[in-house]
Structures are given as C-alpha cells and as structure tokens.
C-alpha cells in the first residue's frame, strides 16, 4: 500500500483518537512505503513536526520502515524540535551526526538546533563556516566564531572562497590568533588588492609572507613587499632554488636576503646544474655533509667549482 500526502492528512486525524491499534497499523503501513515517497512532501513534514508521529511510525526500532537513517536527522532539523531530535537520536544513534546537519540548521538560523548539534558532538568542517557567511548573518558568523574552533587551514580555505575584506576583519577581530595569517594567505592567493588592504589595516608582515611570495615565484609581489618593509631572510632565496626559479633567486640575492647551505642542498636534489654553479660562484656556504650529499647525487664539489 502506497500513501500520498492527501491521504496522510486524513489518516493523521485519527491520531487524536484512542484507537491506537488502528493508528499503529496505518503508520506501520505508511512507514513501509516511505522509501517511495519524496521526503519533501507535506506528509513528511507532518510526521517530523510531532513526536507522537515518530513514536507511532518507528517505535523503538526501524524494522517497520525503509527510510534511510541519514535522512531522519535532516528531517528532524528541518521540521522538528529538540524533543524530536532527541527521540530520533535515541533510535538511530550518533553515527549519523554529520556536518551537513549544521547547514540545515544554519539556513533556519535556529541556534537551539545548532547548540544541540554541538552538544552532541556533531562533526563540522570549513564548509559550514562558508555557509554562515553566505547567509550574511552576523549572528550566525558570531556563533561559529565563538562556539567552534578555527584552524589555520579552515581560515585559508575561507579566504580562498570568500575574499570579503569586512568579513575577514570581523573574523580576525573575534579570533585574534588568525591575524598573523592574513597577509600570508593574501600572498598565497596572489591577491595584490587584498594584500595592500591587509597592510593598510595593520595586519602583520612576517618572514612567512615574503617566503610565500618566493614559493609562488611572484616578483611583483616580492617588490611590493620589499617596498613595504616586509621582513626577508635567506629562505626567500632558498625557496626560489627549491622551485627552480632562477629569476627570484637572483632577485633575493640582489636584495640581500641572504644565502645558506639549504639552497645548495635543494639545487643538488633538483640536479639543476645552472643553479648549483651560480650558488658556488656566489660563495654559498656548505659543509662536509653537503659534499657527501653532492657525491650521492653525482656531483663532486670543490671550492668555487663543480666538476
């Protein structure tokens, strides 16, 4: 027997009667057909908006229904309340507490359900934070910033997807530890405008920022950082060598970034004869360990020469 939502409306009127045998029988028959009914139909809304419907249909197990367990909490978030969510959780367990449930609660701007998910240790990911910003609700953003932990990768992924300056300012104000990453991530994203805005808004320039510019091989950004007095050290040159970027390597040397043995080590590993020769000609320091490593890669190093 397959029910449509019009018939369900009539059936639900019997739920107010004392004929529990009839109610249970009808609900069990309905439950067997749930896999054939669109979960967005009004009949589903009726079920998940009242705990007695859940009790009638599911009881304490799922043997009478083919509905997928993963849909039950989604429907509970969408149509139910905390009591219904607790009931569903007692039936199916916490295995199905997945990050997409935060998305449904976010769209409803339902803080009770958001807190319920957090209390029950529902997993979350950076996509949930993006959704908070996309809903353009300061309250939602505030909830995520204050209630859930922001990791470095989470913040980078957020900036990658949503480079809104005011949102970045708001997040870093709420989570001060993230401020140190703003300029670095702006460089990684090759966003000159965002980098300039970050500097003007007093976000910190660091060695990591200049190193990132070297890694991506962007001379324009390196010149911009140099003019804005971004700290630079030997790792600007070393990363240029590691990525076989001859032009950035020369730029780093000309701008007194320093040079150390790690640069030669990377050049040997990459077997880049041109860079190895350049490093030795510019007195790159090396020790006995580097000499042995060079031999391993097929090179014999003597002072200022490569044989």
C-alpha positions in Angstrom: 0.0 0.0 0.0 1.4 3.4 -1.0 0.1 6.6 0.6 0.1 10.1 -0.9 0.2 13.2 1.3 -3.5 13.9 0.8 -4.4 10.5 2.3 -2.0 11.1 5.1 -3.8 14.3 6.1 -6.9 12.2 6.6 -5.1 9.5 8.4 -3.4 11.9 10.8 -6.8 13.0 12.0 -7.1 9.6 13.6 -4.0 10.2 15.7 -6.2 12.2 18.1 -8.4 9.2 18.7 -8.0 6.4 21.3 -7.8 3.7 18.6 -4.1 3.1 19.0 -4.3 -0.3 17.2 -5.6 1.5 14.1 -3.1 4.3 14.3 -0.1 2.0 14.7 -1.3 -0.3 11.9 -1.8 2.6 9.5 1.5 4.2 10.5 3.4 1.0 10.1 1.9 0.5 6.6 2.9 4.1 5.8 6.4 3.5 7.1 7.0 0.6 4.6 6.3 3.0 1.8 8.5 5.9 2.9 11.2 4.9 0.5 8.8 5.5 -2.3 7.7 9.0 -1.2 9.5 12.2 -1.8 10.9 13.4 1.6 9.9 16.9 0.7 6.2 16.1 0.6 3.9 17.8 3.2 3.2 14.4 4.8 6.8 14.1 5.8 6.6 17.5 7.5 3.6 16.3 9.5 5.4 13.3 10.7 8.6 15.1 11.8 6.8 18.0 13.5 5.2 15.9 16.2 6.9 13.4 18.4 3.9 11.1 18.7 4.0 10.5 14.9 7.6 9.4 15.3 6.6 7.1 18.1 3.8 5.6 16.1 5.8 5.0 13.0 9.1 4.0 14.4 8.6 2.9 17.9 12.0 1.9 19.4 13.4 0.4 16.2 13.4 0.8 12.4 12.1 -2.6 11.4 8.9 -1.1 10.0 10.5 1.4 7.7 12.8 1.6 4.7 13.6 5.3 5.2 17.3 5.9 5.2 18.7 6.7 8.6 20.8 9.5 7.3 17.6 11.4 6.3 16.0 11.2 9.7 18.1 13.8 11.5 17.9 16.1 8.4 14.1 15.9 8.6 14.2 16.4 12.3 16.4 19.6 11.9 14.1 20.8 9.1 10.7 20.2 10.6 11.1 19.1 14.2 12.2 20.4 17.6 14.8 19.4 20.2 12.5 16.7 21.7 12.0 15.1 18.3 15.8 15.3 17.6 16.5 13.5 20.9 13.9 10.9 20.0 15.5 10.3 16.6 19.0 10.2 18.1 17.8 7.5 20.6 16.6 5.4 17.6 19.5 5.7 15.2 22.5 6.6 17.4 25.2 9.3 16.8 26.7 7.7 13.8 24.6 9.9 11.5 25.6 13.2 13.1 27.3 14.7 10.1 28.5 18.1 9.1 25.6 18.7 6.6 23.2 19.0 9.6 24.9 22.3 10.5 24.0 23.5 7.0 20.3 22.8 7.5 20.3 24.4 11.0 22.1 27.5 9.6 19.6 28.0 6.9 16.9 28.1 9.6 19.0 30.3 11.8 18.0 28.0 14.6 20.5 28.5 17.4 18.8 25.9 19.6 19.5 23.2 17.0 23.0 24.5 16.3 23.7 24.2 20.0 22.1 20.8 20.1 24.4 19.6 17.3 27.4 21.0 19.1 26.4 19.5 22.4 26.0 16.0 20.8 29.5 16.5 19.2 28.3 16.6 15.7 31.3 16.9 13.4 31.8 20.1 11.4 34.0 21.4 8.7 35.0 24.7 6.9 32.1 24.5 4.6 29.7 25.1 7.5 31.6 28.4 8.1 31.3 29.4 4.5 27.5 28.8 4.7 27.4 31.1 7.8 29.0 33.9 5.8 26.8 33.2 2.7 23.7 33.6 4.8 25.1 37.1 5.5 24.1 36.9 9.2 26.4 38.4 11.7 24.7 36.3 14.4 25.5 33.1 12.6 29.0 34.1 12.0 29.4 35.1 15.6 28.0 31.7 16.7 30.6 29.8 14.6 33.5 32.0 15.6 32.7 31.8 19.3 31.4 28.2 19.5 33.7 26.3 17.2 37.4 26.2 16.8 39.1 27.9 13.8 42.2 26.2 12.5 44.8 27.7 10.1 43.6 25.6 7.2 40.0 26.5 7.9 40.8 30.2 7.7 42.8 29.8 4.5 40.0 27.8 2.8 37.5 30.5 3.9 39.7 33.3 2.4 40.1 31.3 -0.7 36.4 31.0 -1.3 35.3 34.3 0.2 37.8 37.2 0.0 35.4 39.8 1.5 37.5 42.3 3.4 35.0 43.3 6.1 34.2 39.6 6.9 38.0 38.9 7.2 38.3 41.9 9.5 35.4 40.8 11.6 36.7 37.2 12.0 40.2 38.3 12.9 38.8 40.7 15.5 36.8 37.8 17.0 39.7 35.4 16.8 42.9 37.4 17.2 45.2 34.4 16.6 44.2 34.5 12.9 45.5 38.0 12.3 49.0 36.7 11.6 47.8 34.7 8.6 46.0 37.4 6.7 49.0 38.8 4.7 50.5 35.4 4.2 47.2 34.0 2.8 46.7 37.1 0.6 50.1 36.4 -1.0 49.3 32.7 -1.5 46.1 33.7 -3.2 48.1 36.2 -5.4 45.6 38.9 -4.4 47.5 42.2 -4.6 44.5 44.2 -3.6 43.8 42.1 -0.6 47.5 42.2 0.4 47.6 46.0 0.2 44.3 46.3 2.2 45.8 44.0 4.8 48.9 46.1 5.2 46.9 49.3 5.4 44.8 47.7 8.1 47.9 46.9 10.2 47.9 43.1 9.6 51.4 41.9 10.3 54.1 41.3 7.7 56.5 38.5 8.6 59.2 36.3 7.2 56.5 33.8 6.2 54.9 36.3 4.0 58.0 37.0 1.9 58.8 33.3 1.8 55.3 32.6 0.4 55.9 35.1 -2.4 59.1 33.3 -3.2 57.4 29.9 -3.3 54.8 31.1 -5.8 57.6 32.9 -7.8 55.9 36.3 -8.0 58.5 39.0 -8.4 55.8 41.8 -8.5 54.6 40.8 -5.0 58.2 40.5 -3.8 58.9 44.0 -4.9 55.7 45.3 -3.3 56.6 43.5 0.0 60.2 44.9 -0.2 58.9 48.4 -0.6 56.6 47.9 2.4 59.5 46.7 4.5 58.3 43.1 4.8 61.0 41.1 6.8 63.0 38.9 4.5 65.7 36.3 5.2 67.7 33.5 3.4 64.5 31.4 2.9 63.4 33.7 0.1 66.4 32.6 -1.9 66.2 29.0 -0.7 62.6 28.6 -1.7 63.4 30.1 -5.1 66.1 27.4 -5.5 63.8 24.7 -4.3 61.3 25.7 -7.0 64.0 26.1 -9.7 63.2 29.8 -10.1 66.4 31.4 -11.3 65.0 35.0 -11.6 63.6 35.0 -8.0 66.9 33.5 -6.7 68.9 36.4 -8.3 66.3 38.9 -7.0 66.7 37.6 -3.5 70.5 37.8 -3.7 70.4 41.4 -5.1 68.1 42.4 -2.2 70.4 41.0 0.4 68.1 38.2 1.6 71.0 36.0 2.5 72.1 32.6 1.3 72.7 29.4 3.2 73.6 25.7 2.7 69.9 24.6 2.3 69.8 26.4 -1.0 72.7 24.2 -2.3 71.0 21.2 -0.9 67.8 21.8 -2.8 69.8 22.6 -6.0 71.6 19.3 -5.7 68.3 17.4 -5.1 66.8 19.1 -8.2 70.0 18.4 -10.2 69.9 21.9 -11.5 73.4 22.5 -12.8 72.8 26.1 -13.7 71.7 27.0 -10.1 74.4 24.8 -8.5 77.0 26.7 -10.4 75.5 30.0 -9.6 75.4 29.2 -5.9 79.0 28.1 -5.8 80.1 31.2 -7.7 78.3 33.4 -5.1 80.0 31.7 -2.2 77.1 29.6 -1.0 78.3 28.1 2.3 78.4 24.3 2.6 80.0 21.7 4.9 81.2 18.1 4.7 77.6 16.8 4.9 76.7 18.8 1.8 79.8 17.5 0.0 78.7 13.9 0.8 75.2 14.6 -0.4 76.6 16.1 -3.6 78.6 13.0 -4.2 75.4 10.9 -3.7 73.7 12.9 -6.5 76.6 12.5 -8.8 78.4 15.8 -8.2 81.9 16.5 -6.8 82.2 19.8 -5.1 85.4 21.7 -4.5 85.9 25.3 -3.6 84.1 27.6 -6.1 83.9 24.7 -8.7 81.7 21.9 -9.8 83.3 19.0 -11.5 
